Amino acid sequence: MEYIVSSYRYLKRKGLRTLLTISSISIGVASALLINVISSAGTFAINKELDSFGINGIALTGVRKNGTSVVENKDLDIVRRLPEVENAMPVITIMGFLSHGGENHNAIIWGIDGGSEQVISLETKYGRGISRGDVIAKANVCIIDTETAKNIYKRDNCVGSYITLNINGIIDNYEVIGITSPESGLLQRVAGEYIPVFIYLPYTTVQQVIGTKLLSQIAVKICNTKSEDIDIIADRIANAVNITKPEGERVKAENLVKQRGKLSNTLNIITLVLTVISSISLIVAGLGIMTVMLVSVSERTREIGIKKAIGAKPNHIRREFLVESVIISITGSLIGMLICFIITAIASAVINFQFKVSVSHAVATIVIAVACGIIFGVYPANAAAKLSPVEALRRE
């Protein structure tokens, strides 16, 4: 307790220097925590986006040398008849434009079938989904998300209204029959102008507009099976379709579960790299503590000499300086954590997304920061402890 009181008095006496040193620790800790929060939020948002695409089954794709797809409507019937297949959905994706207020906004047009929610996560918040009747009638109907509805009509529910789409150079009006809650809400709010909006139409409507009977892919939901059997089933599906096609027009079935696993590993590596980079700021802050403590030793040479002359042992001097390092480190770490919580709370309110600070990561960051403070405080503390009383008194 004596060391703490003594250290506190000295740090208070050197208020500005102490404040600057604590600030460096605070900024380092806050930076490390915020980088982790941002990377975790990004990973969460991307995984949510993949969930909305139905990245949990098999995708049947194939292209010719000229870049056109080889997947056709008749392939859908073949796939649906296979015993391993629970459901299959035709998918057409094409870039288009959503026209509003004299401006064109980038849009990804998804042509899908009725009952698509069984394959991809497309739950309607208002209205209804695309029906089999819409597909047969090639109806000019669409589903948009709440973010798009707010941007155009300033409200969530605009079912029954119309939007203007430019698909393949053909401009037409489409009735909004359903509104979804976007899984990519964070991405849309943070980088909305760079990320195209998603608009869902009956796939037959898209085929009619662009003048084709081809599909971009077939999304396949397989029956409950072991993950190691998915590759085998994917090969069976591809073979069943390929035997009906001429040479040079082959499809391939991709295991999206495996692809998602690879992407998740990549995201984890990126998060780890960012965390390591952010830890460098803690090392820099530790070097700052060492510099300040060395200056402190130089300034207090006479004080150290007097203490040793009246019986203070080297360990007492060493502990006093180490306690100062620990006080600076802990204070800076706690302030840095508080700054992180404040920034994430403000960001959550502004962006309307719940950013979360990992308790385990916060504790680990504080422990590392304090450890850096102790490690970088050892050399100055030893330098102070090794001063001889005579030399210390003579130096001043």
C-alpha positions as CSV (number, residue, x, y, z in Angstrom):
1,M,0.0,0.0,0.0
2,E,2.9,2.3,0.8
3,Y,4.3,1.9,-2.7
4,I,0.9,2.7,-4.3
5,V,0.5,5.9,-2.2
6,S,4.1,7.0,-3.0
7,S,3.7,6.3,-6.7
8,Y,0.4,8.0,-6.9
9,R,1.8,11.2,-5.3
10,Y,4.7,11.3,-7.7
11,L,2.5,10.7,-10.8
12,K,0.1,13.4,-9.6
13,R,3.0,15.8,-9.2
14,K,4.0,15.1,-12.8
15,G,0.4,15.5,-14.0
16,L,0.9,16.5,-17.7
17,R,3.5,13.8,-18.3
18,T,1.4,11.2,-16.6
19,L,-1.7,12.2,-18.6
20,L,0.2,11.9,-21.9
21,T,1.6,8.5,-21.0
22,I,-1.8,7.2,-19.9
23,S,-3.3,8.6,-23.1
24,S,-0.9,6.6,-25.2
25,I,-1.9,3.4,-23.4
26,S,-5.6,4.4,-23.7
27,I,-5.4,5.0,-27.4
28,G,-3.5,1.7,-27.9
29,V,-6.1,-0.4,-26.0
30,A,-9.1,1.4,-27.6
31,S,-7.6,0.8,-31.0
32,A,-6.9,-2.9,-30.4
33,L,-10.5,-3.4,-29.1
34,L,-12.1,-1.4,-31.9
35,I,-10.3,-3.2,-34.6
36,N,-11.5,-6.5,-33.1
37,V,-15.1,-5.2,-32.8
38,I,-15.1,-4.0,-36.4
39,S,-13.6,-7.2,-37.8
40,S,-16.0,-9.3,-35.8
41,A,-19.0,-7.2,-37.0
42,G,-17.8,-7.5,-40.6
43,T,-17.5,-11.3,-40.2
44,F,-20.9,-11.5,-38.7
45,A,-22.4,-9.4,-41.5
46,I,-20.8,-11.4,-44.2
47,N,-22.0,-14.7,-42.6
48,K,-25.5,-13.3,-42.4
49,E,-25.3,-12.3,-46.1
50,L,-24.2,-15.9,-46.9
51,D,-27.1,-17.2,-44.9
52,S,-29.5,-15.1,-46.9
53,F,-28.1,-16.6,-50.1
54,G,-28.7,-20.1,-48.9
55,I,-25.0,-21.0,-48.8
56,N,-25.6,-24.4,-47.2
57,G,-26.2,-26.8,-50.1
58,I,-25.1,-27.4,-53.7
59,A,-24.9,-25.0,-56.6
60,L,-25.1,-26.4,-60.1
61,T,-23.3,-24.1,-62.6
62,G,-21.6,-24.2,-66.0
63,V,-20.5,-21.9,-68.8
64,R,-19.6,-22.2,-72.4
65,K,-16.4,-20.8,-73.9
66,N,-18.3,-17.7,-75.0
67,G,-19.3,-17.1,-71.4
68,T,-23.0,-18.1,-71.6
69,S,-24.5,-20.5,-69.1
70,V,-25.2,-24.1,-70.0
71,V,-27.8,-24.5,-67.3
72,E,-31.3,-24.8,-68.7
73,N,-34.9,-25.0,-67.5
74,K,-35.0,-28.7,-68.3
75,D,-32.0,-29.4,-66.0
76,L,-34.2,-28.2,-63.1
77,D,-36.6,-31.0,-63.7
78,I,-33.8,-33.6,-63.8
79,V,-32.4,-32.3,-60.5
80,R,-35.7,-32.2,-58.7
81,R,-36.4,-35.9,-59.6
82,L,-33.2,-37.1,-57.8
83,P,-33.9,-38.9,-54.5
84,E,-31.1,-37.0,-52.6
85,V,-32.6,-33.7,-53.5
86,E,-35.1,-32.1,-51.1
87,N,-35.7,-29.0,-53.2
88,A,-34.1,-27.1,-56.0
89,M,-34.5,-23.5,-57.1
90,P,-33.7,-21.9,-60.5
91,V,-31.6,-18.8,-60.1
92,I,-30.9,-16.0,-62.6
93,T,-28.7,-13.1,-61.5
94,I,-28.1,-10.0,-63.7
95,M,-27.0,-6.5,-63.0
96,G,-29.6,-3.8,-63.5
97,F,-30.6,-0.4,-62.3
98,L,-33.3,0.9,-60.0
99,S,-34.5,4.2,-61.2
100,H,-35.8,6.7,-58.6
101,G,-35.8,10.5,-58.5
102,G,-34.0,10.9,-61.8
103,E,-31.1,8.7,-60.5
104,N,-30.1,5.2,-61.3
105,H,-29.0,2.9,-58.5
106,N,-27.1,-0.3,-59.0
107,A,-29.2,-3.4,-58.4
108,I,-28.6,-7.1,-58.6
109,I,-31.7,-8.7,-60.1
110,W,-32.5,-12.2,-58.8
111,G,-34.8,-14.3,-60.8
112,I,-36.2,-17.0,-58.5
113,D,-39.0,-19.5,-58.3
114,G,-42.0,-19.8,-56.0
115,G,-41.2,-21.4,-52.6
116,S,-37.7,-20.0,-52.7
117,E,-37.7,-19.5,-49.0
118,Q,-37.2,-23.3,-48.7
119,V,-33.8,-22.9,-50.3
120,I,-32.6,-19.4,-49.4
121,S,-33.4,-17.2,-46.4
122,L,-36.0,-14.9,-47.9
123,E,-38.7,-14.3,-45.3
124,T,-41.1,-11.5,-46.1
125,K,-41.8,-8.9,-43.4
126,Y,-44.7,-7.4,-45.3
127,G,-46.8,-8.8,-48.1
128,R,-46.0,-12.2,-49.7
129,G,-43.4,-14.1,-51.5
130,I,-43.2,-14.9,-55.2
131,S,-45.9,-17.6,-56.0
132,R,-46.1,-20.3,-58.5
133,G,-48.8,-18.3,-60.3
134,D,-46.4,-15.3,-60.6
135,V,-43.8,-17.6,-62.3
136,I,-46.3,-19.2,-64.7
137,A,-47.8,-15.7,-65.6
138,K,-44.3,-14.2,-65.9
139,A,-45.7,-11.4,-63.8
140,N,-44.1,-8.0,-63.3
141,V,-43.9,-8.3,-59.6
142,C,-40.9,-8.0,-57.2
143,I,-39.7,-8.3,-53.7
144,I,-37.4,-5.6,-52.2
145,D,-35.9,-5.1,-48.7
146,T,-36.8,-2.5,-46.1
147,E,-33.8,-0.4,-46.7
148,T,-34.8,0.0,-50.4
149,A,-38.4,0.7,-49.3
150,K,-37.2,3.5,-47.0
151,N,-35.0,5.1,-49.6
152,I,-37.8,5.2,-52.2
153,Y,-41.0,5.7,-50.2
154,K,-39.6,6.8,-46.8
155,R,-41.4,3.9,-45.0
156,D,-40.9,0.1,-44.4
157,N,-44.1,-1.1,-45.9
158,C,-44.7,-0.1,-49.5
159,V,-46.5,-3.2,-50.7
160,G,-48.7,-2.4,-53.7
161,S,-46.4,0.4,-54.9
162,Y,-44.4,0.3,-58.1
163,I,-40.7,0.6,-58.8
164,T,-38.9,1.2,-62.1
165,L,-36.2,-1.2,-63.2
166,N,-33.8,-1.1,-66.1
167,I,-32.9,-4.7,-67.0
168,N,-30.8,-5.3,-70.0
169,G,-31.7,-1.9,-71.4
170,I,-35.5,-2.6,-71.0
171,I,-37.2,-0.2,-68.6
172,D,-40.5,-1.3,-67.0
173,N,-42.5,-0.9,-63.8
174,Y,-42.8,-3.7,-61.3
175,E,-45.3,-4.0,-58.5
176,V,-43.9,-4.5,-55.0
177,I,-45.6,-7.6,-53.5
178,G,-43.3,-8.3,-50.6
179,I,-40.8,-6.6,-48.3
180,T,-37.9,-8.5,-46.6
181,S,-35.6,-7.6,-43.8
182,P,-32.2,-7.5,-45.2
183,E,-29.6,-9.7,-43.6
184,S,-27.0,-7.3,-45.0
185,G,-28.3,-4.4,-43.0
186,L,-24.9,-3.4,-41.6
187,L,-23.3,-3.6,-45.0
188,Q,-26.0,-1.5,-46.6
189,R,-25.9,1.1,-43.9
190,V,-22.2,1.5,-43.9
191,A,-21.5,1.2,-47.6
192,G,-24.9,1.5,-49.2
193,E,-23.8,3.5,-52.2
194,Y,-21.2,0.9,-53.1
195,I,-23.3,-2.2,-52.4
196,P,-26.1,-2.9,-55.0
197,V,-29.6,-3.4,-53.7
198,F,-31.1,-6.9,-54.1
199,I,-34.4,-7.2,-56.0
200,Y,-36.2,-10.5,-56.5
201,L,-38.4,-11.3,-59.5
202,P,-40.0,-14.4,-60.9
203,Y,-37.2,-16.2,-62.9
204,T,-39.5,-16.5,-65.9
205,T,-40.0,-12.8,-65.9
206,V,-36.3,-12.2,-66.1
207,Q,-35.9,-14.8,-68.8
208,Q,-38.6,-13.1,-70.8
209,V,-37.0,-9.7,-70.4
210,I,-33.5,-10.8,-71.4
211,G,-34.7,-13.2,-74.1
212,T,-33.3,-16.6,-72.8
213,K,-34.3,-19.9,-71.4
214,L,-31.0,-20.3,-69.6
215,L,-30.3,-20.1,-65.8
216,S,-27.3,-18.7,-64.0
217,Q,-27.4,-21.7,-61.6
218,I,-29.6,-24.1,-59.8
219,A,-29.5,-23.9,-56.0
220,V,-30.0,-27.3,-54.5
221,K,-31.1,-28.2,-51.0
222,I,-30.2,-31.8,-50.2
223,C,-31.9,-34.2,-47.8
224,N,-30.4,-34.5,-44.3
225,T,-27.1,-36.2,-44.8
226,K,-23.6,-36.3,-43.4
227,S,-21.3,-33.5,-44.5
228,E,-18.8,-35.9,-45.9
229,D,-21.4,-37.3,-48.3
230,I,-22.2,-33.9,-49.9
231,D,-19.3,-34.1,-52.4
232,I,-20.6,-37.6,-53.5
233,I,-24.1,-36.3,-53.9
234,A,-22.8,-33.2,-55.8
235,D,-21.0,-35.6,-58.3
236,R,-24.2,-37.6,-58.8
237,I,-26.3,-34.5,-59.5
238,A,-23.7,-33.2,-62.0
239,N,-23.5,-36.6,-63.7
240,A,-27.3,-36.9,-64.0
241,V,-27.4,-33.6,-65.8
242,N,-24.3,-34.0,-67.9
243,I,-25.5,-37.3,-69.6
244,T,-28.3,-35.3,-71.2
245,K,-25.9,-32.6,-72.6
246,P,-23.6,-32.6,-75.7
247,E,-19.8,-32.5,-75.4
248,G,-18.4,-29.1,-74.4
249,E,-21.5,-28.2,-72.3
250,R,-20.8,-29.7,-68.9
251,V,-22.1,-28.5,-65.6
252,K,-20.4,-28.8,-62.2
253,A,-21.9,-29.1,-58.8
254,E,-20.1,-27.2,-56.0
255,N,-20.3,-28.0,-52.4
256,L,-21.2,-24.6,-50.9
257,V,-20.8,-25.9,-47.3
258,K,-17.1,-26.5,-48.1
259,Q,-16.7,-23.2,-49.9
260,R,-18.3,-21.4,-46.9
261,G,-15.8,-23.2,-44.6
262,K,-12.9,-21.9,-46.7
263,L,-14.3,-18.4,-46.6
264,S,-14.8,-18.6,-42.8
265,N,-11.2,-19.7,-42.4
266,T,-10.1,-16.7,-44.5
267,L,-12.1,-14.3,-42.4
268,N,-10.7,-15.8,-39.2
269,I,-7.1,-15.3,-40.6
270,I,-7.9,-11.7,-41.5
271,T,-9.3,-11.1,-38.0
272,L,-6.1,-12.6,-36.5
273,V,-3.8,-10.5,-38.7
274,L,-5.8,-7.3,-37.8
275,T,-5.5,-8.2,-34.1
276,V,-1.8,-8.7,-34.3
277,I,-1.4,-5.4,-36.1
278,S,-3.4,-3.6,-33.4
279,S,-1.3,-5.2,-30.7
280,I,1.7,-3.3,-32.1
281,S,0.1,-0.1,-30.7
282,L,0.3,-1.6,-27.3
283,I,4.0,-2.3,-27.7
284,V,4.6,1.3,-28.9
285,A,2.7,2.5,-25.8
286,G,4.9,0.2,-23.6
287,L,8.0,1.9,-25.2
288,G,6.5,5.2,-24.2
289,I,6.2,4.0,-20.6
290,M,9.9,3.0,-20.6
291,T,10.9,6.4,-21.9
292,V,8.9,8.2,-19.3
293,M,10.2,6.0,-16.5
294,L,13.8,6.5,-17.6
295,V,13.3,10.2,-17.5
296,S,11.7,9.8,-14.1
297,V,14.8,7.9,-12.8
298,S,17.1,10.6,-14.2
299,E,15.0,13.3,-12.4
300,R,14.8,11.5,-9.1
301,T,18.5,10.5,-8.8
302,R,19.0,12.5,-5.7
303,E,15.8,11.2,-4.1
304,I,16.9,7.6,-4.8
305,G,20.3,8.4,-3.3
306,I,18.7,9.8,-0.1
307,K,16.4,6.8,0.2
308,K,19.3,4.4,-0.1
309,A,21.4,6.4,2.3
310,I,18.8,6.0,5.0
311,G,18.4,2.3,4.5
312,A,16.1,1.7,1.4
313,K,17.0,-1.6,-0.3
314,P,17.3,-2.0,-4.1
315,N,14.1,-4.1,-4.1
316,H,12.2,-1.3,-2.4
317,I,13.3,1.2,-5.2
318,R,12.6,-1.4,-7.9
319,R,9.1,-2.1,-6.6
320,E,8.3,1.6,-6.4
321,F,9.1,2.2,-10.0
322,L,7.3,-1.0,-11.1
323,V,4.2,0.0,-9.2
324,E,4.2,3.3,-11.1
325,S,4.4,1.4,-14.4
326,V,1.5,-0.8,-13.3
327,I,-0.7,2.2,-12.2
328,I,-0.1,3.9,-15.6
329,S,-0.9,0.7,-17.5
330,I,-4.0,-0.2,-15.6
331,T,-5.4,3.3,-15.6
332,G,-4.7,3.7,-19.4
333,S,-6.2,0.2,-20.1
334,L,-9.4,0.9,-18.2
335,I,-9.8,4.3,-19.9
336,G,-9.1,2.7,-23.3
337,M,-11.8,0.1,-22.6
338,L,-14.3,2.8,-21.6
339,I,-13.5,4.8,-24.8
340,C,-14.2,1.6,-26.8
341,F,-17.5,1.0,-25.1
342,I,-18.6,4.7,-25.7
343,I,-17.6,4.6,-29.4
344,T,-19.4,1.3,-30.0
345,A,-22.5,2.5,-28.2
346,I,-22.6,5.7,-30.4
347,A,-21.9,3.6,-33.5
348,S,-24.7,1.2,-32.6
349,A,-27.2,4.0,-32.2
350,V,-26.1,5.8,-35.4
351,I,-25.9,2.8,-37.7
352,N,-28.7,0.8,-36.0
353,F,-26.5,-2.3,-35.6
354,Q,-25.5,-3.9,-32.3
355,F,-21.8,-3.8,-32.2
356,K,-20.5,-6.1,-29.4
357,V,-17.3,-5.9,-27.4
358,S,-16.0,-9.3,-26.6
359,V,-15.4,-9.6,-22.8
360,S,-12.7,-12.2,-23.3
361,H,-10.9,-10.0,-25.9
362,A,-11.2,-6.9,-23.6
363,V,-9.7,-8.8,-20.7
364,A,-6.9,-10.2,-22.9
365,T,-6.1,-6.8,-24.3
366,I,-5.9,-5.3,-20.8
367,V,-3.7,-8.1,-19.6
368,I,-1.4,-7.6,-22.5
369,A,-1.3,-3.8,-22.0
370,V,-0.5,-4.3,-18.3
371,A,2.1,-6.9,-19.1
372,C,3.8,-4.5,-21.6
373,G,3.8,-1.8,-18.9
374,I,5.5,-4.2,-16.5
375,I,8.0,-5.5,-19.0
376,F,9.0,-2.1,-20.3
377,G,9.1,-0.8,-16.7
378,V,11.6,-3.4,-15.6
379,Y,14.7,-1.8,-17.2
380,P,14.1,1.7,-15.7
381,A,13.2,0.1,-12.3
382,N,16.5,-1.9,-12.4
383,A,18.4,1.2,-13.4
384,A,17.0,3.0,-10.4
385,A,17.7,0.1,-8.0
386,K,21.4,-0.2,-9.1
387,L,22.2,3.4,-8.4
388,S,24.7,3.7,-5.5
389,P,23.9,6.3,-2.9
390,V,27.2,8.1,-3.3
391,E,26.9,8.3,-7.1
392,A,23.3,9.3,-6.9
393,L,24.0,12.2,-4.4
394,R,27.1,13.3,-6.3
395,R,25.3,13.4,-9.7
396,E,23.2,16.3,-8.5
